Amino acid sequence: MKNKIFRYLSILFLLGFYFTDTNAQINIGGEPISFKQALTVEIPVKKMPKLDMKAIEQQDLADDAEGMPTRFGYSHPVNYNLKNSGTWEELVDGSGRIWRLSIQCPYAKSINLIYNEFWLPPNATLYIYNKEKSDFIGGFTDKNNNSIRGESPGYATGVVPGDEIILEYFEPTNVIGLGEISISNVVHGYKSVNRIKHKLFGDSGSCQRNINCSDGNNWQNEKTSVALILVDGGTRWCTGSLLNNGYGDFKPYFLTANHCLDGWAIPTAYDAVSNPVASVWMFYWNYEATGCANPSSEPGWNSTTGAYLVANKSDSDFALLYLTEDPYRDANLILSYNGWSTNTPGAGGASIHHPSGDIKKISLFTQVPVSNAWPGCLAAESWSVVFQHPSGIFTTTEGGSSGSPLYDSNHRVVGQLWGGRDLSQTSCNDGPTCADPANDLSFYGKFSTSWDDSGGLRRRLKDWLDPTCYDNYNDLFNFSQGVEHIYANDQVNSNRSITGSNTYVSFNGGNAVHLTEGFSASGGAVFNATNIDCDNSTLKVAGELDGVSPEKAFKEEEATEEN
């Protein structure tokens, strides 16, 4: 019997094994060399200007009124790199040299960095820590590279608590001068941090329920699919979730709201046709309380960086991303990939979200979602719900919840959050809050509307989540940038070129993948080939697909093979 999911022929370019720690991006762990060995050269300090908090607070109130994703930090444009900033110091043992740079943001609660160039040579490591050395992230290595040298599309590293951070980069002797680290933005985090002990949670309203309360007992699989997003590498929060596709092969497709990547929320809008590379977006997984009560100290998380926008449209406010650091294959995280439905939902369901950038919350509803057309306020491409739990309590969505999934009673995604309204107010822009959750409507772009569109594969979901299954596939056209996944029931044959960083191509031949003379994958392209059944029609029923997790799929496959 042919293995439907895990009978792999793997051919991988620019892929490697990664390790993750709690509160960390993909990294190798360890400690900075300066934690163990005294260094003598004084570290230069770059000081950011003090923020005008009155002006920022006024802007945040205006943004909230417009329904924009919640801002947590202010981004300072800079130009700091290995040549024009910091200082180098040779190690006494001759193994290499250390570059260090300190960055200060007055009164900051946290700092994170965005890079316009990021490439590390083999055996080099980068750590970032606060001045007290109580918190650090890394070590980042060549496994974090997302391109070949000289073609970096950018990168982002995670939040470090405090008002001063230090970058420490170790470069071995045999690769001296090869590293590329160029910081383009310093994000000064000014909220979503507890005033007593650093933590990136606590700003959501008092009506919110943690995902591990009893309310979330029936949603423990789905919760792992949901991630908090640091939009554009910093400054704003959104939410999104992983989606299963018709072949159940764990392609890292991630659904969120189009307005999270639109030009009104961030300096430069992303678009699947004109500007698809979101290399500095960050995704925080498993960021949640272990129990029902709000914890007194921050829980852990894992994170990945980078995405490619494969499809988006404003009508139903959807954006489908392909994550370039795969949380399953690269970060070894066991997550759920949501099922979905293009059908009209019945009564009851849930949303799982990160309101105000807080830890993961759940909101339940018992009514049938309403298809709304509200002239001047609400488009017809929306479902609306009021969140009232079976216990009678009301919850709601907030800024930061944007892009979160709406699940029907069958645990399938039927939409993603684009906004909300407090019905006790008169303006379209009076958004939901915990002040009056019983009168809060939350609006979700319809999955059924996002599914098909005459604009083609860059404006709809179906080409990615239910792609064409060819009998055989021949003659792949050249790729210089983009994402493409080819499925064939029998075999894929190719003699073409795949080239360029930010290019992600996979062949899935049910029986064989033939790479004939002339085939190449170069220039930083990521390519893989697999053998799976692509005539897997039993997975789909009338526009519906169930969720799946790698762990569950492995167990089911093992049981099938044993039988």
RODO-2510 file (C-alpha; in nm, 4 decimals, decimal comma):
residues 563
     n   res          X          Y          Z
     1     m     0,0000     0,0000     0,0000
     2     k     0,1411     0,3365    -0,1013
     3     n     0,2140     0,5616     0,1948
     4     k    -0,0069     0,8697     0,1388
     5     i     0,1849     1,1252     0,3402
     6     f     0,5287     1,0156     0,4483
     7     r     0,6817     0,8164     0,1642
     8     y     0,9357     1,0848     0,0848
     9     l     1,2006     1,1216    -0,1776
    10     s     1,3835     1,4225    -0,0371
    11     i     1,6098     1,6490    -0,2375
    12     l     1,6808     1,9614    -0,0365
    13     f     1,8726     2,2811    -0,1068
    14     l     1,9576     2,5290     0,1708
    15     l     1,7781     2,3200     0,4321
    16     g     1,9295     2,1925     0,7561
    17     f     1,8608     2,0721     1,1051
    18     y     1,7562     2,3324     1,3593
    19     f     1,7205     2,3394     1,7323
    20     t     1,4769     2,5422     1,9394
    21     d     1,4685     2,6539     2,2992
    22     t     1,1769     2,8045     2,4885
    23     n     1,1476     3,1785     2,4198
    24     a     1,3601     3,1420     2,1100
    25     q     1,3806     3,1575     1,7362
    26     i     1,5413     2,8722     1,5494
    27     n     1,8832     2,8580     1,7113
    28     i     2,1561     2,6319     1,8488
    29     g     2,1312     2,7550     2,2078
    30     g     2,4529     2,7903     2,4015
    31     e     2,5838     3,1175     2,5450
    32     p     2,7766     3,4187     2,4156
    33     i     3,1517     3,3834     2,4500
    34     s     3,1646     3,6929     2,6745
    35     f     2,9525     3,5099     2,9345
    36     k     3,2414     3,2683     2,9870
    37     q     3,5499     3,4630     2,8802
    38     a     3,6462     3,8192     2,9704
    39     l     3,6695     4,0597     2,6779
    40     t     3,8589     4,3850     2,7167
    41     v     3,7555     4,6178     2,4333
    42     e     3,4935     4,8740     2,5334
    43     i     3,1619     4,8319     2,3531
    44     p     3,0450     5,1348     2,1482
    45     v     2,6892     5,2496     2,2196
    46     k     2,4309     5,3716     1,9711
    47     k     2,1601     5,5766     2,1459
    48     m     1,8139     5,6152     1,9975
    49     p     1,6242     5,9426     2,0536
    50     k     1,3713     5,9631     2,3353
    51     l     1,0147     5,8981     2,2213
    52     d     0,7446     6,1653     2,2314
    53     m     0,4976     5,9446     2,4177
    54     k     0,2181     6,2013     2,4107
    55     a     0,2239     6,2109     2,0312
    56     i     0,2559     5,8326     2,0111
    57     e    -0,0407     5,7771     2,2430
    58     q    -0,2533     6,0132     2,0340
    59     q    -0,1555     5,8280     1,7181
    60     d    -0,2330     5,4922     1,8810
    61     l    -0,5825     5,6124     1,9755
    62     a    -0,6392     5,7231     1,6153
    63     d    -0,5085     5,3891     1,4857
    64     d    -0,7382     5,1959     1,7196
    65     a    -1,0346     5,3999     1,5963
    66     e    -0,9433     5,3068     1,2390
    67     g    -0,9174     4,9367     1,3268
    68     m    -0,5457     4,9162     1,2567
    69     p    -0,3352     4,6355     1,4094
    70     t    -0,2144     4,7242     1,7584
    71     r     0,1223     4,9007     1,7729
    72     f     0,3604     4,8023     2,0506
    73     g     0,6801     4,9713     1,9384
    74     y     0,8280     5,2583     1,7439
    75     s     1,0691     5,1800     1,4608
    76     h     1,3851     5,3931     1,4318
    77     p     1,5512     5,3808     1,0861
    78     v     1,9257     5,3211     1,1258
    79     n     2,2276     5,1995     0,9307
    80     y     2,4491     4,9890     1,1573
    81     n     2,6671     4,7158     1,0125
    82     l     2,9878     4,5240     1,0740
    83     k     3,1963     4,7916     0,9021
    84     n     3,0554     5,1236     1,0237
    85     s     2,9522     5,0382     1,3807
    86     g     3,0601     4,8334     1,6801
    87     t     3,4070     4,7089     1,7574
    88     w     3,6109     4,3972     1,6792
    89     e     3,8272     4,2060     1,9251
    90     e     4,0621     3,9171     1,8481
    91     l     4,0287     3,6159     2,0784
    92     v     4,3470     3,5197     2,2621
    93     d     4,3204     3,1553     2,1564
    94     g     4,3339     3,2525     1,7885
    95     s     4,0015     3,0864     1,7057
    96     g     3,8479     3,4007     1,5614
    97     r     3,7198     3,7429     1,6501
    98     i     3,4205     3,9014     1,8233
    99     w     3,2144     4,1995     1,7033
   100     r     3,0006     4,3759     1,9621
   101     l     2,7609     4,6700     1,9499
   102     s     2,5359     4,8157     2,2181
   103     i     2,2022     4,9822     2,1326
   104     q     2,0068     5,1945     2,3834
   105     c     1,6425     5,3028     2,3665
   106     p     1,5585     5,5353     2,6585
   107     y     1,2878     5,3908     2,8849
   108     a     1,2183     5,1049     2,6427
   109     k     1,0417     4,7956     2,7735
   110     s     1,1923     4,5864     2,4951
   111     i     1,4046     4,6132     2,1816
   112     n     1,4063     4,4092     1,8626
   113     l     1,5931     4,4467     1,5367
   114     i     1,5200     4,4393     1,1638
   115     y     1,7988     4,3746     0,9127
   116     n     1,8321     4,4622     0,5470
   117     e     2,1264     4,2211     0,5194
   118     f     2,1709     3,9006     0,7189
   119     w     2,4028     3,6155     0,6227
   120     l     2,6272     3,4171     0,8579
   121     p     2,9131     3,1921     0,7431
   122     p     2,9611     2,8359     0,8733
   123     n     3,0376     2,8084     1,2468
   124     a     2,9766     3,1798     1,3074
   125     t     2,7259     3,2679     1,5813
   126     l     2,5219     3,5738     1,6764
   127     y     2,3729     3,6367     2,0217
   128     i     2,1725     3,9357     2,1447
   129     y     2,1346     4,0028     2,5168
   130     n     2,0333     4,2781     2,7579
   131     k     2,2907     4,4738     2,9562
   132     e     2,2159     4,2752     3,2750
   133     k     2,2827     3,9507     3,0813
   134     s     1,9618     3,8122     3,2289
   135     d     1,7964     3,7529     2,8900
   136     f     1,9436     3,6622     2,5537
   137     i     1,8438     3,5114     2,2194
   138     g     2,0544     3,2930     1,9895
   139     g     2,2836     3,1543     1,8866
   140     f     2,1885     3,2282     1,5337
   141     t     2,3993     3,0489     1,2729
   142     d     2,4149     2,9820     0,8990
   143     k     2,1004     2,7727     0,9511
   144     n     1,9114     3,1029     0,9806
   145     n     2,0274     3,2247     0,6398
   146     n     1,7421     3,2715     0,3930
   147     s     1,9530     3,3411     0,0845
   148     i     2,2968     3,3044    -0,0622
   149     r     2,5631     3,5548     0,0400
   150     g     2,5069     3,9007    -0,1029
   151     e     2,1372     3,8461    -0,1846
   152     s     1,9738     3,8734     0,1580
   153     p     1,6116     3,9932     0,1457
   154     g     1,6365     4,0913     0,5117
   155     y     1,5707     3,9257     0,8444
   156     a     1,4405     4,0016     1,1938
   157     t     1,5403     3,8886     1,5406
   158     g     1,3073     3,8671     1,8359
   159     v     1,2233     4,0868     2,1286
   160     v     1,4745     4,1263     2,4118
   161     p     1,3398     4,2930     2,7299
   162     g     1,5061     4,6066     2,8608
   163     d     1,6275     4,9455     2,7378
   164     e     1,9738     4,8367     2,6196
   165     i     2,0856     4,5360     2,4176
   166     i     2,4231     4,4077     2,3022
   167     l     2,4901     4,2204     1,9799
   168     e     2,7775     3,9729     1,9984
   169     y     2,8909     3,8114     1,6750
   170     f     3,1656     3,5472     1,6662
   171     e     3,3432     3,4907     1,3351
   172     p     3,5919     3,2007     1,3087
   173     t     3,9344     3,2635     1,1598
   174     n     3,8680     3,0614     0,8435
   175     v     3,5661     3,2772     0,7445
   176     i     3,6953     3,6216     0,8437
   177     g     3,5165     3,8983     0,6567
   178     l     3,2381     3,6826     0,5125
   179     g     2,9555     3,7664     0,7559
   180     e     2,6834     4,0143     0,6627
   181     i     2,4912     4,1884     0,9422
   182     s     2,3286     4,5208     0,8603
   183     i     2,0598     4,6635     1,0907
   184     s     1,8007     4,8824     0,9165
   185     n     1,5557     4,9408     1,2037
   186     v     1,5631     4,9406     1,5829
   187     v     1,2159     4,8804     1,7300
   188     h     1,1666     5,0574     2,0644
   189     g     0,8990     4,8595     2,2495
   190     y     0,6958     5,0979     2,4630
   191     k     0,3947     4,8894     2,5703
   192     s     0,2645     4,5358     2,6170
   193     v     0,5260     4,4986     2,8887
   194     n     0,4531     4,4632     3,2584
   195     r     0,5875     4,7566     3,4604
   196     i     0,7246     4,5342     3,7386
   197     k     0,8730     4,2317     3,5634
   198     h     0,9321     4,2132     3,1912
   199     k     0,6663     4,0245     3,0018
   200     l     0,5000     4,0593     2,6644
   201     f     0,1486     4,0011     2,7862
   202     g    -0,1225     4,1445     3,0080
   203     d    -0,2753     4,4163     2,7882
   204     s    -0,5905     4,2364     2,6780
   205     g    -0,9250     4,3051     2,8422
   206     s    -1,0526     4,1405     3,1577
   207     c    -1,3274     3,9518     2,9711
   208     q    -1,0763     3,7388     2,7767
   209     r    -1,0414     3,3655     2,8526
   210     n    -0,7076     3,1841     2,8315
   211     i    -0,6943     2,8980     2,5843
   212     n    -0,6240     2,6447     2,8607
   213     c    -0,9347     2,7294     3,0607
   214     s    -1,2106     2,4699     3,0427
   215     d    -1,3591     2,6752     2,7577
   216     g    -1,0698     2,5555     2,5426
   217     n    -1,0849     2,1867     2,6299
   218     n    -1,2316     2,0922     2,2920
   219     w    -0,9900     2,3109     2,0978
   220     q    -0,6511     2,1825     2,2075
   221     n    -0,5504     2,0609     1,8613
   222     e    -0,6530     2,3815     1,6868
   223     k    -0,4789     2,6068     1,9378
   224     t    -0,1368     2,4895     1,8208
   225     s    -0,2060     2,6189     1,4692
   226     v    -0,2451     2,9788     1,5888
   227     a     0,0489     3,2189     1,6107
   228     l     0,1038     3,5769     1,7196
   229     i     0,2621     3,7811     1,4397
   230     l     0,5142     4,0605     1,4751
   231     v     0,4035     4,2455     1,1658
   232     d     0,6915     4,3566     0,9440
   233     g     0,9394     4,2410     1,2067
   234     g     0,8098     4,4718     1,4777
   235     t     0,5848     4,7619     1,5817
   236     r     0,2452     4,5859     1,5377
   237     w     0,0680     4,2647     1,6397
   238     c    -0,1667     4,0428     1,4389
   239     t    -0,2801     3,6785     1,4579
   240     g    -0,2981     3,3974     1,2033
   241     s    -0,3118     3,0193     1,1689
   242     l    -0,1731     2,7269     0,9701
   243     l    -0,3955     2,5614     0,7086
   244     n    -0,4007     2,2029     0,5844
   245     n    -0,4117     2,1447     0,2086
   246     g    -0,5888     1,8766     0,0087
   247     y    -0,2860     1,6460     0,0129
   248     g    -0,2131     1,6727     0,3819
   249     d     0,1609     1,7137     0,3225
   250     f     0,2156     1,9975     0,5733
   251     k     0,3057     2,2792     0,3402
   252     p     0,3355     2,5757     0,5819
   253     y     0,0424     2,7825     0,4519
   254     f    -0,0647     3,0490     0,7000
   255     l    -0,3864     3,2526     0,6868
   256     t    -0,4147     3,6049     0,8252
   257     a    -0,5804     3,9384     0,7387
   258     n    -0,4844     4,1406     0,4344
   259     h    -0,5039     4,4665     0,6307
   260     c    -0,2171     4,3445     0,8526
   261     l     0,0130     4,3773     0,5531
   262     d    -0,1558     4,6704     0,3853
   263     g     0,0058     5,0131     0,3517
   264     w    -0,2239     5,1726     0,6090
   265     a    -0,0751     4,9579     0,8858
   266     i     0,2912     4,9419     0,7832
   267     p     0,5174     5,1712     0,5779
   268     t     0,5169     4,9594     0,2594
   269     a     0,2260     4,7367     0,1601
   270     y     0,2874     4,3738     0,0707
   271     d     0,1106     4,2203    -0,2269
   272     a     0,1221     3,8724    -0,3804
   273     v     0,1928     4,0186    -0,7247
   274     s     0,4006     4,3315    -0,6684
   275     n     0,5753     4,2884    -0,3304
   276     p     0,5450     3,9333    -0,1910
   277     v     0,8598     3,8872     0,0199
   278     a     0,7869     3,9348     0,3926
   279     s     1,1306     3,8285     0,5100
   280     v     1,1189     4,0168     0,8424
   281     w     0,7797     3,8973     0,9697
   282     m     0,7996     3,6912     1,2884
   283     f     0,5595     3,4208     1,4119
   284     y     0,5299     3,3332     1,7809
   285     w     0,4037     2,9773     1,8445
   286     n     0,2725     2,8215     2,1673
   287     y     0,2554     3,1593     2,3426
   288     e    -0,0014     3,0767     2,6096
   289     a    -0,0673     3,0261     2,9788
   290     t    -0,0289     2,6694     3,0998
   291     g    -0,3561     2,6928     3,2939
   292     c    -0,6653     2,9076     3,3172
   293     a    -0,5326     3,1844     3,5414
   294     n    -0,3209     3,4657     3,4024
   295     p     0,0379     3,3842     3,5001
   296     s     0,2542     3,6179     3,7055
   297     s     0,5548     3,5659     3,4766
   298     e     0,5744     3,5338     3,1052
   299     p     0,5184     3,1898     2,9505
   300     g     0,7549     3,0566     2,6869
   301     w     0,7181     3,0510     2,3104
   302     n     0,8928     2,9406     1,9916
   303     s     0,9248     3,1581     1,6850
   304     t     1,0016     3,1432     1,3155
   305     t     1,0923     3,4245     1,0773
   306     g     1,0009     3,5058     0,7202
   307     a     0,7162     3,4449     0,4787
   308     y     0,6225     3,4725     0,1142
   309     l     0,2798     3,6136     0,0287
   310     v     0,1218     3,3747    -0,2227
   311     a    -0,2320     3,5182    -0,2417
   312     n    -0,4276     3,8139    -0,1003
   313     k    -0,7307     4,0316    -0,1669
   314     s    -0,8971     4,3145     0,0196
   315     d    -1,2612     4,2186    -0,0572
   316     s    -1,2680     3,9463     0,2061
   317     d    -0,9494     4,0781     0,3721
   318     f    -0,7513     3,7557     0,3400
   319     a    -0,3795     3,6959     0,3020
   320     l    -0,2252     3,3522     0,2536
   321     l     0,1430     3,3240     0,3426
   322     y     0,3949     3,0488     0,2805
   323     l     0,6296     3,0426     0,5808
   324     t     0,9929     3,0317     0,4740
   325     e     1,1112     2,8962     0,8082
   326     d     0,8880     2,5908     0,8329
   327     p     0,7703     2,5447     1,1948
   328     y     0,7394     2,1672     1,1462
   329     r     1,0359     2,0713     0,9274
   330     d     1,2791     2,3446     1,0337
   331     a     1,1825     2,4173     1,3945
   332     n     1,0657     2,0640     1,4876
   333     l     0,7374     2,1920     1,6308
   334     i     0,4366     1,9599     1,6406
   335     l     0,1516     2,1893     1,5370
   336     s    -0,1969     2,1405     1,3978
   337     y    -0,2794     2,2384     1,0393
   338     n    -0,6388     2,3618     1,0335
   339     g    -0,9148     2,2185     0,8239
   340     w    -1,1408     2,4586     0,6373
   341     s    -1,4839     2,4859     0,4808
   342     t    -1,6305     2,6848     0,1923
   343     n    -1,9839     2,5982     0,3053
   344     t    -2,2219     2,8102     0,5108
   345     p    -2,1487     2,7477     0,8814
   346     g    -2,4098     2,6226     1,1248
   347     a    -2,4564     2,7173     1,4885
   348     g    -2,1605     2,7401     1,7231
   349     g    -1,7869     2,7595     1,6972
   350     a    -1,4846     2,9500     1,8237
   351     s    -1,2061     3,1921     1,7550
   352     i    -0,8522     3,1568     1,8936
   353     h    -0,6550     3,4802     1,8986
   354     h    -0,3946     3,7077     2,0584
   355     p    -0,5893     4,0208     2,1623
   356     s    -0,3609     4,3218     2,2150
   357     g    -0,0605     4,0949     2,1590
   358     d    -0,1475     3,9038     2,4760
   359     i    -0,1106     3,5331     2,5375
   360     k    -0,3475     3,3033     2,3486
   361     k    -0,7194     3,3423     2,4232
   362     i    -1,0364     3,1650     2,3129
   363     s    -1,3800     3,3087     2,2337
   364     l    -1,6830     3,0802     2,1847
   365     f    -2,0182     3,1442     2,0194
   366     t    -2,3405     2,9440     2,0022
   367     q    -2,5431     3,1276     1,7357
   368     v    -2,5322     3,0875     1,3571
   369     p    -2,2877     3,3416     1,2055
   370     v    -2,4716     3,6183     1,0223
   371     s    -2,3871     3,7122     0,6644
   372     n    -2,3711     4,0915     0,6865
   373     a    -2,4067     4,3721     0,4370
   374     w    -2,4052     4,6982     0,6284
   375     p    -2,3819     4,9973     0,3905
   376     g    -2,0923     5,2196     0,4803
   377     c    -1,9686     4,9869     0,7529
   378     l    -1,9626     4,6192     0,6605
   379     a    -1,9071     4,4364     0,3349
   380     a    -2,1194     4,1409     0,2245
   381     e    -1,8086     3,9195     0,2278
   382     s    -1,8237     3,8953     0,6085
   383     w    -1,9535     3,6665     0,8801
   384     s    -2,0360     3,8339     1,2111
   385     v    -2,0705     3,6792     1,5567
   386     v    -2,1170     3,7828     1,9180
   387     f    -1,9019     3,5723     2,1474
   388     q    -2,1099     3,4297     2,4297
   389     h    -1,9750     3,1125     2,5897
   390     p    -2,2054     2,8271     2,6951
   391     s    -2,1391     2,9363     3,0547
   392     g    -2,3058     3,2704     2,9704
   393     i    -1,9962     3,4931     2,9801
   394     f    -1,9241     3,7279     2,6906
   395     t    -1,5802     3,7722     2,5351
   396     t    -1,4676     3,9696     2,2320
   397     t    -1,1827     4,0414     1,9916
   398     e    -0,9393     4,3310     2,0154
   399     g    -0,6578     4,4925     1,8231
   400     g    -0,3995     4,2178     1,7708
   401     s    -0,6739     3,9606     1,7065
   402     s    -0,6826     4,0623     1,3380
   403     g    -0,6335     3,7642     1,1092
   404     s    -0,7369     3,5063     1,3693
   405     p    -0,9439     3,2102     1,2462
   406     l    -1,3189     3,1699     1,2890
   407     y    -1,3996     2,8002     1,3363
   408     d    -1,7350     2,6385     1,2742
   409     s    -1,8774     2,3659     1,4981
   410     n    -1,6814     2,1063     1,2962
   411     h    -1,3551     2,2810     1,3862
   412     r    -1,3015     2,4034     1,0309
   413     v    -1,1920     2,7573     0,9429
   414     v    -1,4657     2,9611     0,7740
   415     g    -1,3071     3,3054     0,7919
   416     q    -1,0396     3,5336     0,9378
   417     l    -1,0942     3,8426     1,1533
   418     w    -1,0861     4,1829     0,9852
   419     g    -1,2567     4,4049     1,2448
   420     g    -1,5442     4,4628     1,4821
   421     r    -1,7965     4,7090     1,6139
   422     d    -1,9494     4,8078     1,9456
   423     l    -2,3215     4,8204     1,8648
   424     s    -2,3918     5,0544     2,1561
   425     q    -2,1925     5,3242     1,9713
   426     t    -2,2821     5,5078     1,6507
   427     s    -1,9615     5,5084     1,4490
   428     c    -1,8427     5,2278     1,2220
   429     n    -1,5019     5,2725     1,3846
   430     d    -1,6121     5,2123     1,7446
   431     g    -1,4321     4,8826     1,7829
   432     p    -1,5012     4,6017     2,0307
   433     t    -1,3591     4,6072     2,3834
   434     c    -1,4178     4,4222     2,7072
   435     a    -1,6117     4,7261     2,8331
   436     d    -1,9296     4,5967     2,6706
   437     p    -1,8653     4,2566     2,5075
   438     a    -2,2358     4,1649     2,4935
   439     n    -2,2783     4,4388     2,2316
   440     d    -1,9652     4,3587     2,0329
   441     l    -1,9841     4,2198     1,6808
   442     s    -1,6662     4,0655     1,5380
   443     f    -1,6378     4,0520     1,1576
   444     y    -1,4645     3,7762     0,9604
   445     g    -1,3858     3,7692     0,5907
   446     k    -1,5615     3,4685     0,4398
   447     f    -1,3431     3,1727     0,3460
   448     s    -1,5935     3,0937     0,0700
   449     t    -1,5401     3,4383    -0,0852
   450     s    -1,1614     3,4076    -0,0597
   451     w    -1,1735     3,0614    -0,2165
   452     d    -1,2337     3,1574    -0,5790
   453     d    -1,1721     3,4772    -0,7711
   454     s    -1,1405     3,5656    -1,1382
   455     g    -0,8130     3,7415    -1,0585
   456     g    -0,6314     3,4068    -1,0636
   457     l    -0,4100     3,2147    -0,8251
   458     r    -0,2594     3,5269    -0,6594
   459     r    -0,6080     3,6444    -0,5534
   460     r    -0,7664     3,3227    -0,4251
   461     l    -0,7117     3,0239    -0,1985
   462     k    -0,8165     2,7230    -0,4045
   463     d    -0,4999     2,6935    -0,6158
   464     w    -0,2905     2,6549    -0,2999
   465     l    -0,5180     2,4530    -0,0717
   466     d    -0,6691     2,2283    -0,3409
   467     p    -0,4118     2,2363    -0,6217
   468     t    -0,4444     2,0577    -0,9555
   469     c    -0,3366     1,6941    -0,9568
   470     y    -0,1842     1,6113    -1,2966
   471     d    -0,1571     1,2597    -1,4352
   472     n     0,1987     1,3495    -1,5291
   473     y     0,3724     1,6843    -1,5242
   474     n     0,6415     1,7867    -1,7706
   475     d     0,8462     2,0920    -1,8594
   476     l     0,8429     2,3209    -1,5549
   477     f     0,8924     2,6823    -1,6556
   478     n     1,1903     2,8695    -1,5144
   479     f     1,1578     3,0187    -1,1675
   480     s     1,3413     3,3283    -1,0537
   481     q     1,1213     3,4125    -0,7550
   482     g     0,8033     3,2782    -0,6045
   483     v     0,6352     2,9718    -0,4590
   484     e     0,5165     2,6808    -0,6691
   485     h     0,4085     2,3285    -0,5757
   486     i     0,3483     2,0747    -0,8538
   487     y     0,1504     1,7555    -0,7839
   488     a     0,1234     1,4561    -1,0182
   489     n    -0,0463     1,1228    -0,9611
   490     d     0,2201     0,9293    -1,1506
   491     q     0,5357     1,1291    -1,2108
   492     v     0,6936     1,4717    -1,2498
   493     n     0,9592     1,5212    -1,5159
   494     s     1,1716     1,8329    -1,5274
   495     n     1,4835     1,9601    -1,7006
   496     r     1,4353     2,3255    -1,6150
   497     s     1,6131     2,5802    -1,3986
   498     i     1,5070     2,6953    -1,0510
   499     t     1,7100     2,9896    -0,9347
   500     g     1,7145     3,2901    -0,7029
   501     s     1,6714     3,3508    -0,3341
   502     n     1,3086     3,3656    -0,2192
   503     t     1,2230     3,0849    -0,4601
   504     y     1,0440     2,7841    -0,3117
   505     v     0,9549     2,4964    -0,5437
   506     s     0,8431     2,1411    -0,4722
   507     f     0,7632     1,8460    -0,6973
   508     n     0,5248     1,5823    -0,5670
   509     g     0,5213     1,2768    -0,7924
   510     g     0,3005     0,9937    -0,6699
   511     n     0,5421     0,7347    -0,8096
   512     a     0,8498     0,9205    -0,9299
   513     v     1,0238     1,2527    -0,9760
   514     h     1,2627     1,2570    -1,2716
   515     l     1,5188     1,5375    -1,2854
   516     t     1,6716     1,5095    -1,6292
   517     e     1,9704     1,6727    -1,7950
   518     g     1,9486     2,0491    -1,7704
   519     f     1,7719     2,0592    -1,4340
   520     s     1,9313     2,2837    -1,1738
   521     a     1,8469     2,4558    -0,8483
   522     s     2,0791     2,7446    -0,7691
   523     g     2,1141     3,1011    -0,6524
   524     g     1,9658     3,0362    -0,3109
   525     a     1,6540     2,8542    -0,4312
   526     v     1,4847     2,6075    -0,1967
   527     f     1,3693     2,2926    -0,3774
   528     n     1,2353     1,9593    -0,2581
   529     a     1,0786     1,6520    -0,4107
   530     t     0,8380     1,4063    -0,2502
   531     n     0,6456     1,0922    -0,3392
   532     i     0,2851     1,1055    -0,2225
   533     d    -0,0542     1,0085    -0,3601
   534     c    -0,2112     1,3178    -0,5083
   535     d    -0,5438     1,1577    -0,6080
   536     n    -0,6364     1,1722    -0,2408
   537     s    -0,9992     1,2673    -0,3027
   538     t    -1,1186     1,1019     0,0179
   539     l    -0,9711     1,3930     0,2122
   540     k    -1,2171     1,6421     0,0630
   541     v    -1,5954     1,6394     0,1057
   542     a    -1,8017     1,9125    -0,0658
   543     g    -1,5506     2,1924    -0,0161
   544     e    -1,4489     2,0855     0,3321
   545     l    -1,1244     1,9547     0,4731
   546     d    -1,0378     1,8349     0,8219
   547     g    -0,7383     1,9541     1,0166
   548     v    -0,4384     1,7316     1,0768
   549     s    -0,1158     1,7354     1,2745
   550     p     0,2108     1,5595     1,1810
   551     e     0,2001     1,3672     1,5082
   552     k    -0,1509     1,2358     1,4386
   553     a    -0,0703     1,1559     1,0768
   554     f     0,2409     0,9598     1,1733
   555     k     0,0468     0,7536     1,4251
   556     e    -0,2346     0,6805     1,1792
   557     e     0,0134     0,5860     0,9067
   558     e     0,2009     0,3514     1,1387
   559     a    -0,1248     0,1834     1,2371
   560     t    -0,2217     0,1412     0,8694
   561     e     0,1138    -0,0129     0,7813
   562     e     0,0936    -0,2545     1,0745
   563     n    -0,2527    -0,3668     0,9623
***
